[in-house]
Amino acid sequence: MLARMYSADLILSDSGGMQEETPILRVPLLVLRDCTERPEAIASGNIAMVGRDPQRIVAEVMRLSGDPAALEAMRHPAQPYGDGRASERIADVISELLGANRRADAAA
C-alpha cells in the first residue's frame, strides 16, 4: 500500500493513518472529513481538509489538477509528527539519569 501511496499524485481519504503517512511520503492528501485529530499535518501544508461534500471535493481536485504549483507546494518535506528519533532521545535522558544516580550512590 505504501508503494501505491508513494506513486500517487494526490490521495483522497478519510483515514487517520494516511494523514500521518502522506506528509512523510511527500504525497498531497485531501482529507474527506469535517474535522481531524491531526491538525499538525494541515499546518504543515501537506494535507488539506475538504470535508464530505462531493461538489467541494471535486472542485478541490480540479483546482489542484489545474494548478501544478499548488499541488507541488503540498509535496514539500515535512515531519509534522516528529523526526522519528524520540526513542533515541528518551534513551539518552534515561542513561544520563541512571549515570547521575550511580554517581550519587557512589559518593554517599
Residue pairs with C-beta under 8 A, 6 or more apart in sequence:
2 21
2 25
5 11
5 18
5 21
5 22
5 25
5 27
6 25
6 27
8 27
9 27
9 28
9 71
10 27
10 28
10 29
10 30
10 61
10 64
10 65
10 71
11 18
11 22
11 27
11 28
11 29
11 30
12 29
12 30
12 32
12 57
12 61
13 19
13 29
13 30
13 31
13 32
14 31
14 32
14 33
16 36
16 37
16 38
18 29
19 29
19 31
19 36
19 38
19 41
19 47
20 38
20 41
20 81
22 28
22 29
22 41
22 46
22 47
23 29
23 41
23 44
23 46
23 47
23 78
23 79
23 80
23 81
24 78
24 79
26 46
26 75
26 76
26 77
27 75
28 46
28 47
28 48
28 64
28 71
28 74
28 75
29 41
29 46
29 47
29 48
29 74
30 47
30 48
30 49
30 50
30 57
30 60
30 61
30 64
31 42
31 47
31 48
31 49
31 50
32 50
32 51
32 52
32 57
33 49
33 51
33 52
34 49
34 51
34 52
35 49
36 42
36 49
38 47
38 80
38 81
40 80
40 81
41 47
41 78
41 80
41 81
42 48
42 49
43 80
44 78
44 80
45 73
45 74
45 76
45 78
46 74
46 75
46 76
46 78
46 80
47 74
48 60
48 74
50 56
50 57
50 60
51 57
63 70
64 70
64 71
64 74
65 71
